[in-house]
Amino acid sequence: MPDPNPTVGELFKAQVVTDEQVNAAVEAYLKDPETRAYPIAVGYVLDLAAAIAVHGWASSVVASPEISLGFKRGAVWTAIVLARAQKA
């Protein structure tokens, strides 16, 4: 049975989520990595902390003090796009 919760990437393809909304979610996570129920789009929330935590590569990138902020943004963006959003 397929997962009833779409990924942020699927919502993006369906034009439910915009670039600006994904970028705002990235900035929200970087500002507060403990962010939980983030409203990613109308009717959908995303647990940002969990989205990054389950994405091993993004977690290690964000945790490394040697990695640039730009690279960290890209890693967080990737983890968010792959994460499953919940209906609000």
PALUM-932157 format. One record per residue: y, z, x of N, C-alpha, C in turn; residue number from 1; residue in one letter. Coordinates in Angstrom, 3 decimals. Layout:
BEGIN
        n.Y        n.Z        n.X       ca.Y       ca.Z       ca.X        c.Y        c.Z        c.X   num   residuo
          Y          Z          X          Y          Z          X          Y          Z          X   NUM         A
...
//
This chain:
BEGIN
        n.Y        n.Z        n.X       ca.Y       ca.Z       ca.X        c.Y        c.Z        c.X   num   residuo
     -1.182      0.000      0.844      0.000      0.000      0.000      1.242      0.000      0.886     1         M
      2.144     -0.937      0.683      3.340     -1.006      1.529      4.264      0.194      1.284     2         P
      5.044      0.520      2.321      5.991      1.635      2.226      7.104      1.249      1.244     3         D
      7.393      2.096      0.240      8.419      1.765     -0.747      9.845      1.886     -0.200     4         P
      9.984      2.501      0.962     11.309      2.669      1.555     11.569      1.548      2.549     5         N
     12.596      0.732      2.308     12.876     -0.393      3.202     13.483      0.078      4.521     6         P
     13.283     -0.718      5.551     13.968     -0.424      6.810     15.440     -0.798      6.640     7         T
     16.264     -0.267      7.502     17.681     -0.628      7.483     17.810     -2.121      7.786     8         V
     16.946     -2.636      8.650     16.951     -4.070      8.945     16.658     -4.911      7.707     9         G
     15.714     -4.463      6.889     15.415     -5.174      5.641     16.600     -5.108      4.689    10         E
     17.249     -3.958      4.632     18.447     -3.829      3.793     19.579     -4.715      4.318    11         L
     19.652     -4.845      5.635     20.648     -5.715      6.254     20.398     -7.172      5.859    12         F
     19.151     -7.602      5.956     18.794     -8.974      5.573     19.085     -9.246      4.104    13         K
     18.910     -8.230      3.274     19.174     -8.367      1.840     20.660     -8.193      1.520    14         A
     21.467     -8.006      2.542     22.915     -7.821      2.427     23.294     -6.580      1.626    15         Q
     22.452     -5.555      1.732     22.745     -4.259      1.116     23.506     -3.389      2.113    16         V
     23.216     -3.586      3.395     23.866     -2.865      4.490     24.618     -3.883      5.343    17         V
     25.829     -3.512      5.769     26.641     -4.399      6.602     26.616     -3.959      8.062    18         T
     27.093     -4.835      8.933     27.261     -4.492     10.350     28.097     -3.232     10.494    19         D
     29.178     -3.168      9.728     30.089     -2.031      9.816     29.385     -0.722      9.456    20         E
     28.513     -0.766      8.464     27.792      0.439      8.059     26.796      0.877      9.134    21         Q
     26.122     -0.075      9.744     25.183      0.269     10.820     25.965      0.821     12.016    22         V
     27.065      0.169     12.371     27.875      0.642     13.488     28.447      2.031     13.215    23         N
     28.846      2.297     11.978     29.354      3.623     11.613     28.246      4.669     11.743    24         A
     27.020      4.307     11.389     25.887      5.225     11.527     25.621      5.523     13.006    25         A
     25.730      4.508     13.851     25.561      4.701     15.296     26.589      5.707     15.805    26         V
     27.842      5.502     15.447     28.908      6.395     15.898     28.717      7.803     15.343    27         E
     28.256      7.909     14.097     28.006      9.226     13.506     26.923      9.958     14.290    28         A
     25.870      9.249     14.669     24.802      9.879     15.454     25.324     10.304     16.825    29         Y
     26.053      9.430     17.488     26.549      9.762     18.824     27.519     10.940     18.786    30         L
     28.250     11.070     17.702     29.181     12.196     17.547     28.422     13.492     17.257    31         K
     27.365     13.400     16.424     26.573     14.580     16.059     25.101     14.186     15.937    32         D
     24.328     14.352     17.009     22.914     13.960     16.999     22.039     14.734     16.006    33         P
     22.573     15.751     15.390     21.818     16.522     14.395     22.052     16.009     12.972    34         E
     22.759     14.893     12.815     23.061     14.348     11.492     21.772     14.013     10.747    35         T
     21.654     14.499      9.547     20.446     14.281      8.741     20.689     13.244      7.645    36         R
     21.115     13.642      6.486     21.244     12.736      5.336     22.549     11.942      5.429    37         A
     22.499     10.832      6.150     23.671      9.978      6.333     23.633      8.846      5.301    38         Y
     24.715      8.673      4.510     24.742      7.595      3.508     24.937      6.231      4.185    39         P
     23.850      5.528      4.417     23.897      4.252      5.133     24.438      3.119      4.259    40         I
     24.186      3.197      2.953     24.677      2.188      2.002     24.643      2.817      0.612    41         A
     25.241      2.147     -0.328     25.237      2.655     -1.700     23.788      2.793     -2.164    42         V
     23.419      4.023     -2.514     22.077      4.277     -3.013     21.030      4.578     -1.959    43         G
     21.399      4.601     -0.673     20.448      4.846      0.405     21.000      5.839      1.423    44         Y
     20.125      6.725      1.885     20.478      7.660      2.953     19.472      7.503      4.088    45         V
     19.898      7.939      5.254     19.061      7.832      6.439     19.182      9.123      7.244    46         L
     18.056      9.655      7.645     18.033     10.825      8.514     18.213     10.304      9.936    47         D
     19.448     10.344     10.416     19.748      9.768     11.727     18.994     10.483     12.849    48         L
     18.961     11.804     12.799     18.281     12.560     13.855     16.803     12.167     13.937    49         A
     16.163     12.050     12.799     14.745     11.671     12.778     14.551     10.224     13.206    50         A
     15.463      9.355     12.801     15.347      7.932     13.155     15.329      7.743     14.660    51         A
     16.167      8.488     15.364     16.213      8.357     16.812     15.038      9.117     17.438    52         I
     14.696     10.274     16.898     13.607     11.093     17.451     12.271     10.362     17.440    53         A
     11.977      9.603     16.390     10.685      8.916     16.317     10.660      7.636     17.140    54         V
     11.802      7.184     17.567     11.880      5.981     18.394     11.953      6.437     19.855    55         H
     10.803      6.499     20.502     10.696      7.054     21.845     11.671      6.486     22.861    56         G
     11.822      5.164     22.871     12.718      4.541     23.838     14.161      4.979     23.596    57         W
     14.599      4.957     22.342     15.972      5.359     22.037     16.195      6.824     22.396    58         A
     15.222      7.665     22.115     15.336      9.088     22.450     15.533      9.294     23.945    59         S
     14.759      8.584     24.741     14.877      8.757     26.187     16.184      8.184     26.721    60         S
     16.644      7.096     26.154     17.922      6.512     26.576     19.067      7.475     26.269    61         V
     19.101      7.993     25.052     20.173      8.897     24.642     20.160     10.177     25.470    62         V
     18.990     10.649     25.846     18.872     11.897     26.601     19.263     11.762     28.072    63         A
     19.326     10.551     28.576     19.599     10.347     29.998     21.103     10.355     30.300    64         S
     21.547     11.267     31.161     22.970     11.310     31.498     23.423     10.135     32.381    65         P
     22.470      9.441     32.989     22.814      8.320     33.875     23.093      7.016     33.131    66         E
     22.725      6.952     31.865     22.842      5.710     31.109     24.209      5.624     30.445    67         I
     24.787      4.423     30.460     26.131      4.220     29.922     26.171      4.400     28.404    68         S
     27.355      4.715     27.905     27.546      4.893     26.471     27.245      3.593     25.719    69         L
     27.610      2.462     26.293     27.332      1.180     25.648     25.844      0.929     25.477    70         G
     25.073      1.257     26.492     23.622      1.086     26.413     23.030      2.057     25.403    71         F
     23.566      3.281     25.366     23.102      4.266     24.389     23.384      3.764     22.971    72         K
     24.559      3.172     22.763     24.882      2.625     21.439     23.838      1.588     21.020    73         R
     23.466      0.721     21.942     22.472     -0.308     21.641     21.118      0.279     21.292    74         G
     20.720      1.314     22.001     19.436      1.959     21.727     19.448      2.633     20.357    75         A
     20.543      3.320     20.054     20.664      3.984     18.748     20.700      2.944     17.641    76         V
     21.422      1.841     17.849     21.499      0.762     16.863     20.098      0.237     16.553    77         W
     19.319      0.005     17.592     17.952     -0.498     17.415     17.109      0.481     16.603    78         T
     17.168      1.757     16.956     16.385      2.763     16.238     16.794      2.845     14.771    79         A
     18.080      2.735     14.504     18.563      2.799     13.119     18.090      1.593     12.325    80         I
     18.174      0.420     12.897     17.758     -0.797     12.188     16.260     -0.766     11.880    81         V
     15.475     -0.142     12.727     14.028     -0.056     12.511     13.620      1.098     11.581    82         L
     14.539      2.031     11.346     14.239      3.208     10.533     14.171      2.873      9.039    83         A
     13.423      3.671      8.320     13.292      3.504      6.866     14.305      4.375      6.158    84         R
     15.062      3.752      5.270     16.065      4.455      4.470     15.395      5.031      3.219    85         A
     15.972      6.092      2.714     15.474      6.720      1.482     16.440      6.429      0.341    86         Q
     15.906      6.227     -0.843     16.772      6.078     -2.014     17.524      7.397     -2.212    87         K
     18.793      7.262     -2.487     19.617      8.466     -2.706     19.438      8.990     -4.120    88         A
//
